[in-house]
């Protein structure tokens, strides 16, 4: 137990801890209020029943800059098992797990923490998380809004959070996101973990002449983001091109990438939407902002022409037999209501396509505020 003390810069390797008791961790079993665990790591096997973590079993204050690799398992029904912390009631930040986390019981189990009643910031998990219940690659049980800027390797668990409150993967953007092995090894995750921090924490050898690293590490090997054309690149060299350069076709879509939309022009306070790319750009701005344009759910727009997104979605009311090449539509005002004015000016939007299980679906997801004036669309 750590009560009001600080444990820092401790690194354990080749450890085996096995206890039928609770609150078992590689570095500390119980971090009490005002206790701090900072810049520590553990490698080995941790086996317990309840509140079991690779670094700490139960955290009531702060675990920061800690990582685990090895094997963590908890056997108690209704227990909390995590790669870093078993039960978290306060703060975990800048931590990672590379080890396997398992349980054979119905427990809250996650790659960073099993149960999260506090906050988790700037963490990643690349270790497998398995359970007969609902494992989460970051947290087994957590309110999604108590997580910020966390990433996990695709395939390590069915989802980033086992039990939480959100409707779709898009709800998690900025909170918990899945990434590929290439995105980890290529520097993207290191960049995202570090970008909003004032002190240097996360780095990675990408192209600086050092031995290449497959995931983010605690280092001064700063990762920078830039663009070659419209492709994001990550490097240890400062990038001078920080915005994408797209080449648009006549319908407003980039000819080189799938997510390049021609920006709509702002005239007298309203965006002028003349093609499908403008429409997708506008939806992205309303939702989360897009490539230098800040998020704005109050943005106004007018259609200046008829718009065609996909051809022959329906034939005599029957859906096309092959929808694989259709561009999927994301509603304007998805997750958060659209509050501006959208004037269709009598124009028609044709060929919108959505197929899934989301709620609040249409040209618009949710509309609140001033309202809109638009004709029906083909969907």
N, C-alpha and C positions, 0 to 999 in steps of 0.2 A: 504494500500500500504506500502511495506517495501522497502525503498531506502537506500542502504548502511548500513543498520542496521542488527542485528542478533536477531532472536527470537528462544529461545531454552528451552527445558524442560517444555513445556506447555502441559497440558493434559485436554481436554474438554470431558465431558460426559453429556448425556441427553440434547443435543442441537437441536434446530429446527431453521434453516435458510431458508427463502423462499423469493425470490426476483425476480421481472420481469426484473431486470437489468442483466448485464454481469459481469464476473470476480468475481465469488462467491466461497469461500472456507471455510472449517471448521475452519482453523486457520488464513488464510490470503487470501484476494481476489487477490492481485497482488504483486508478488515479482519482484521488479525492478532489473536492473543490479547492482551487488555488494550486493544485499540483500541475506540473508541466513536464512533458516528455518531448524532447526536441533533438533532431538530428541523430536518430538512433536507427539501427537495423538489426535484423535477426535472420538467420538461415537455419532451418532444421525442421523438426517435427513437434507439433503442439497438439496434444490430445486431451480433451476434457469433456465435461458434460454441458454446463451452462455458462454463458458469458465467456466465450473462448475467442481469442484473437492472436494473430501472428505477432503483434507488438504489445497490445494491452487487452485485457479481458473486459474491463469496464472503465470507461472514460467519463469523468464528470467535469473536466476542465479543458485541457488543451493537449492534443497530440499533433506535432508539427514536424515536417521534414523527415518522416520515417518510412522505411520500406521493409517488406518481408518477401522471402523466397523460401519455398519448401512445401510443407503440408500441414494444414490445419483441419481438425475435425472435432465436432461436438456431437454427443450422442443423446443428450437429454431432450425429451419432447417439450416443445414450446421454448427451447433455448435460443440463444443469440450467438451466431458464429460468423466471424469476419476475418478476412485476410490481414487486416490491420487492427481493427478493434471489434470485439464481439458486441458490446452494448455501448452506444454513444449517446450521451445526454448533453454534450456541449459543442466542442469544435474539433474537427479534423481538417487539416489543410496541408497542401503540398506533400501528400503521401502517395505511396504506390504499393501494389501487390503483384508479384509474379508467380506466387505459389498456388497450389491446388487447395480449394476449400470445399469440404464435403460434410454431409450429415446423412444419416439413415433415418432420421426422425423428422417430424413436421416442425421445423424450426425456422426462425428468421435468419437467413444466411445470405451473405453478400461478399463480393471481392474486396471491398473496403470495410464495410461494417455490416453486421447482421441486422440490428435494429438501430435506426437513427431518429432520436428525438431532439437532436441539436442541429448543427450545420456542417456541411462538408464542402470544401472549396479546393479547386485546382488539384484534383487527384486523378489517377488512372489505374486501371486494372487490366492485366493481361493473363491472369491465371484462371483456370477453369473453376466454375462454381456449380456444384451438383447437389440436388436434394429431391426428395419425393414431393415436396410442396412447390413453392414458387420462388426459386432462387433469383437473385438480382446480381448482375455483374458489378455494380457499384454498391447497392444497398438492398438488403432483403426486404426491409419495411421502412418506408420513409415518405413523407410529404415531398413531392417533386420540387416544390419551391424552397425547400431547405437544402437543396443541392445546387452548386454553381460551378460551371466550367469543369465538368468531369467527363472522362472519356474511357471507353472500354473496347477491347478487341472483339470484333464480331465473332460469334460462335462460342464465347466463353460462358454464356448463360443465355436463356431464351430472351431476356430483356435486361435493360440497365437497372431497373428497379423491380423487385418481385411483387410487392404490394404497395400501391400508391394511388394517386388520384389525378389521372389525365385521360384524354380521350384518344389521342393519336400520337404517332412518333413526332409530328411537328410541334406538339405541345411541349416537348422536352428540349427544343433547340435552345442552347445557352445554358441548359441545366445538365443533362446527361445525353451524350451522343456516342453512337457506335462508330468505330473506325476500323479500316482494314489494316493488315500487317504492313502493307506498303505505306499507308499514311503514318503509321508509327515509325517505320524505319526511314522514311523520307524526310522527316523533320516537321511535318504538319502539326502533330500533336504537341511536340515540344514548343513550337511557336505559340499555339493556342493557350497552353498552360501558362506561358510566361508573359504574353503580350500586355496584359492589364496590370502587371505587378511593377512596382517602382524599384525593388531590389532584385538583383539577378539571382534566380533560383534554378530554373530549368534550362538546360542546354543539351547539345547533342553534336557529336562529330558527324558532319555530313560530307563536306568537301574541303576541309581545312588541312588535309594531309595527315591527320591523326587516324587511328584505327576506327573504322566506321562502327557506329553503335545502332542497335536495332530498336531502341526505345529511348525516351527522354531520361536524362540523368541529372543529378545535381552537379552543375559545372558552369564555367564561364564561357563555354563554347556557344555563344549566342547564335540563335537561328533567326534569319531574316526572311521575310516573304516579299516576293516580287512577281512580275509577270513577263512571260515571253509571248507576245501577242495576247491571246486571251487565256493562256494556260498559267495557272499558279505554279511558281517554283519556290523551293526553300533551299537556303544556302547559308553557309557561315560567312559569306561575303555580303556587305551592305548592298542592297538592291536599289538601283536608281529609278526603275520603272515600277511604280507602286499601284497603278491602276491598269485594268485590262484594256487592250485595244481590240475591238471586235470589227468584223466585216459583215455587214448585214445584207440579207437578201431583200427582195422586193416586199416581202411580207413582214419584215422587221425582226427576223431571227438570224442569229450568228451562223455563218456558213461553216465555222470551224469547231464550235462547241455547242452543247445542248442547252446551256443556260445563259446564253447571251441575248438580251432583249434590247431593241432599239428604244432609247429614252424618248418619252413623249415631250413635246415642247410646251412650256408654260406660257400661256397668253391670257392677259387680263384675269389672272387668278385661277385659271382652269387649264388642266392638261389636255392637249389636243390629241385625241386618239384616232390615228388614221389607218392603222394596220394591226394585225394580230400580235406582233411583237410589242407594240405600244401597250396593248391591253394586258399582256402578261407582265410587262414592266410595271404597270400601274398597280396590279394586284400585289406584286412583290413589295412595292413601296408602302402600300397600305398595311401589309402584314408585318414586315420586319425591316424595311429599308432595303436599298439595292445599290451596290457599287457607287458609293459616294452620296447618294440621296437618302436623307434620313427618313426613318419610319414616320408616316403621317396618316393616321386613320381619318383625318378631317380633309384630306385632299379632294379637290373638285376636278371633274373631268367632263368633257363633251366628246361624243363621237362625231367625226367629221366625214366619215365614209362608211359604207357597208363593209363588214369584216368577215373573212372566211378563215377559220382555224384549221379544220380537217374537212376533207371532201368525202361525201357519200358515207356519213356515219349511219344514216338510215336510208333504206330503199323501200318505199311504200310502207313505212312504219316499222320495218324489220331491221334490227341491228346488223351491221356488216359481219360476215363470218370471220373476218380477220381484222382484229383491232390492234394488233401488235405494233403497228406503225403510227397509231393515233397519238397525238400530243395530248396528254392529260391536263385537264383544267383544274386549277386551285381557286376556289371561290374568293372573290373580293370580300374582305371582312371575315376571314377564317380565324377562329380562336378569339378574336377581339372584334367588336362591332365596327362596321363602316359608318362614319358619322358625317361624311361630306355630301356633296350634291353631284350626282352622276346623270347627265342629260344625254339621252340617246339621240335626240333631234330627229326622230323618225327613222333612223338607220337600223339595220338588221345585223345581228351577230349570228353566224352560222357555223355549225360543226363543233360545238363544245362537247367534250366527252369526259365523263366521270364514271368510274365503276369501282365500288368498294363498300365499306360498312360505316363510313363516317356519317355524323349527323350534321344538320344545318348546311345542306348542300344545295347549290344552285349557281347562277351567275354570281350572286352574292351569298355569303354565308349568313351573316347577321347584319341587319341594317338598323341603326339607331341615330336619332338626331334630325338633321334637316331633311333627309330622305333622298329619293332619286326619281328620275323620269326616264324609263327605258322600255323599249319594245321587247316582246317575247323573243327568245333565242332558240335556235335549233340545238338540242342536246342529245 
